[in-house]
Amino acid sequence: MVKKVFKCSECEHCREFKRVGNARSEFTCEHPDGDYIHKYFVTHRIQKMERFLNYGKRYSHEVPLKISPAWCPKKAEQS
């Protein structure tokens, strides 16, 4: 069985937010299954922002991740 590798840069749920006066953009996951993401963070005691992926260069539109994080809902759908 071969597992599929998911990339946030290719996902339709990845969103870029540009804050005014900031030199970088925030990338977040806007997947509609937010309950799964919340439960994953609670059960694994993750203390960072839910749905946050990473910071990137402003106007680059490139997500600075090689593969999706462990809490990705698409990974849960596959298994």
trRosetta pair geometry for C-beta under 8 A, 3 or more apart (Angstrom, degrees):
i j d omega theta_ij theta_ji phi_ij phi_ji
3 78 6.9 93 -148 140 82 142
4 78 6.1 -145 39 -121 105 148
5 67 5.6 -81 -169 -122 99 117
6 10 7.8 -142 -170 66 59 106
6 11 6.8 44 178 -69 102 116
6 67 6.7 90 72 -168 56 80
6 68 4.2 -14 97 0 104 134
6 72 5.8 -180 83 145 145 160
6 74 5.0 129 -106 94 159 133
6 75 6.2 -121 15 -61 136 83
7 10 4.5 64 78 16 103 105
7 11 7.0 -164 94 -26 51 88
7 63 7.9 151 164 70 82 127
7 65 7.5 166 -158 101 69 93
7 66 7.4 -73 -121 158 97 36
7 67 6.1 -77 -95 -119 64 46
7 68 6.5 -152 -107 -39 15 83
8 11 5.3 -50 -144 19 40 121
8 14 4.8 114 175 -89 83 136
8 27 7.1 97 145 152 135 132
8 29 7.1 -92 -130 -84 113 97
8 53 5.6 136 -166 -139 165 147
8 63 4.6 -115 102 131 108 162
8 65 5.0 44 30 65 127 131
8 67 7.9 102 -9 162 83 23
8 68 5.2 129 -51 -97 83 76
8 69 7.9 33 -55 -7 127 77
8 72 7.9 -133 -76 -103 90 126
9 14 6.9 -67 -97 59 22 171
9 62 6.4 -1 -121 -154 126 59
9 63 4.3 -154 -77 37 78 107
9 65 7.2 -174 -32 62 90 82
11 14 4.7 103 75 -20 98 102
11 29 7.6 -7 108 -126 148 90
11 68 7.2 75 -39 -87 141 122
11 74 7.3 -137 -116 -20 125 150
13 29 5.6 36 124 -164 110 71
13 30 5.0 -154 -174 66 79 67
13 31 4.4 39 -177 -74 161 64
13 32 7.8 -118 -115 -14 127 64
14 27 6.2 -3 -172 -171 98 105
14 28 7.6 158 -152 82 54 35
14 29 6.3 -33 -97 -103 59 59
14 30 7.5 166 -95 18 9 85
14 53 6.9 9 -135 -27 99 161
14 63 5.8 -57 -174 -67 147 144
15 27 7.1 159 81 -151 43 56
15 28 5.4 -22 62 64 94 83
15 29 7.7 149 18 -110 84 11
15 30 4.8 47 -13 -17 125 125
16 25 4.9 5 -171 167 100 136
16 26 7.3 146 -157 76 51 45
16 27 5.6 -25 -99 -97 67 74
16 56 7.4 -64 -126 53 110 125
16 61 6.4 -96 -32 -115 161 59
17 25 6.4 154 72 -167 43 80
17 26 4.6 -17 59 61 101 96
17 27 7.8 -177 18 -79 75 27
17 28 6.7 21 -7 6 115 111
18 22 7.4 -172 -174 67 59 102
18 25 5.1 -41 -88 -107 71 95
18 58 6.2 84 -128 -139 108 96
18 59 7.7 41 -98 -55 139 66
19 22 4.1 42 77 14 103 132
19 25 8.0 162 7 -118 72 47
19 26 7.2 48 -22 -3 105 109
22 25 7.9 136 105 -75 113 36
22 58 7.5 160 107 -77 74 126
23 58 5.9 -115 178 -15 42 129
24 55 4.8 30 150 180 137 111
24 56 6.5 156 -168 75 92 31
24 57 6.5 -70 -123 -113 76 25
24 58 5.7 -128 -114 -47 22 84
25 55 6.9 148 77 -160 44 63
25 56 5.2 -26 64 66 96 85
25 57 7.2 10 17 96 98 24
25 58 5.2 132 -34 -104 92 55
25 59 7.6 151 -37 -23 130 36
25 60 7.5 -152 22 34 129 84
26 52 7.1 -57 -174 -137 108 92
26 55 6.0 -38 -100 -103 57 68
27 52 7.8 98 84 -166 56 55
27 53 4.2 -55 105 63 99 120
27 54 5.6 2 50 57 113 64
27 55 7.3 176 11 -99 85 18
27 56 5.8 48 -26 -4 117 117
27 63 5.0 134 -157 -120 166 91
27 64 7.6 169 15 24 142 75
27 65 7.9 -140 94 -6 146 112
28 51 4.7 43 -170 136 100 99
28 52 5.7 -44 -105 -103 85 42
28 53 6.0 -173 -100 0 25 91
29 37 7.2 176 91 -103 125 149
29 51 4.7 -135 56 -155 80 78
29 53 6.0 111 -36 -54 85 106
29 72 7.3 -150 -124 -117 159 72
30 51 7.1 66 -74 -166 42 134
31 34 7.1 161 87 -64 75 59
31 37 6.9 134 64 -41 115 129
31 51 7.8 -161 26 -123 84 103
31 72 7.8 125 -34 -159 156 61
31 73 4.8 175 146 27 156 133
31 74 7.5 -136 -113 -33 143 84
33 36 4.5 10 147 16 109 117
33 37 6.9 125 110 -16 74 89
33 73 4.3 132 69 -135 128 155
34 37 5.5 -55 -151 38 44 112
34 38 6.1 44 153 -21 73 105
34 50 8.0 75 -159 147 90 131
34 51 7.5 -27 -124 -67 91 124
35 38 5.8 -54 -146 37 31 111
35 39 6.2 29 157 -16 66 108
36 39 5.9 -57 -146 39 29 109
36 40 6.3 32 155 -23 64 107
36 73 5.1 104 81 -107 141 101
36 76 6.0 -154 -177 54 143 166
37 40 5.7 -54 -149 34 29 114
37 41 6.6 28 155 -17 63 106
37 50 5.8 112 138 -171 112 106
37 51 6.0 49 160 -70 156 78
37 71 5.7 83 -134 156 72 117
37 73 6.5 -64 -54 -52 89 102
38 41 5.9 -58 -151 36 30 109
38 42 6.4 25 154 -16 66 108
38 50 6.2 9 -93 -134 64 153
39 42 5.7 -56 -145 39 32 110
39 43 6.0 23 162 -13 68 111
40 43 6.2 -58 -139 42 25 103
40 44 6.0 -1 168 6 63 117
40 46 7.6 8 124 12 76 131
40 70 7.9 -177 178 113 133 86
40 71 4.3 147 119 -133 149 103
41 44 6.5 -71 -137 53 21 93
41 46 4.4 -90 -144 56 73 109
41 50 5.4 -83 -36 -98 162 97
41 71 6.7 30 -58 -122 74 154
42 45 7.5 18 -178 -75 29 42
44 71 7.7 -131 30 -80 146 109
46 71 7.5 -75 1 -53 164 143
48 52 6.2 -104 142 55 107 128
49 52 3.9 68 84 -21 108 132
53 63 6.2 -30 132 -158 145 115
53 65 5.9 -88 177 -27 107 139
53 69 7.0 -152 -123 -21 71 119
54 63 6.7 110 51 -173 110 75
54 64 4.8 -113 115 66 143 97
54 65 5.7 164 0 -50 137 96
55 64 7.2 -7 82 31 45 135
56 60 5.8 -122 151 59 111 120
56 62 6.1 -174 -163 79 141 66
56 63 6.4 -107 -57 -122 146 31
56 64 4.9 174 -95 -18 92 104
57 60 4.0 65 78 -19 102 135
57 62 7.4 21 42 49 97 99
65 68 7.1 74 134 -95 138 31
65 69 7.4 -69 -149 -46 149 78
68 72 3.9 38 147 -66 129 153
68 74 6.8 33 93 55 176 114
68 75 6.5 -167 94 -38 128 114
69 72 5.7 144 65 -40 63 88
70 75 7.2 -95 -162 72 37 163
72 75 4.4 87 77 -1 99 105
72 76 7.3 -171 98 -7 56 83
73 76 5.4 -53 -152 35 43 114
73 77 6.4 48 150 -24 70 101
74 77 5.6 -48 -149 31 36 114
74 78 6.7 39 151 -24 63 102
75 78 5.7 -54 -154 29 34 114
75 79 6.8 16 157 -7 66 107
76 79 6.4 -64 -147 42 32 98
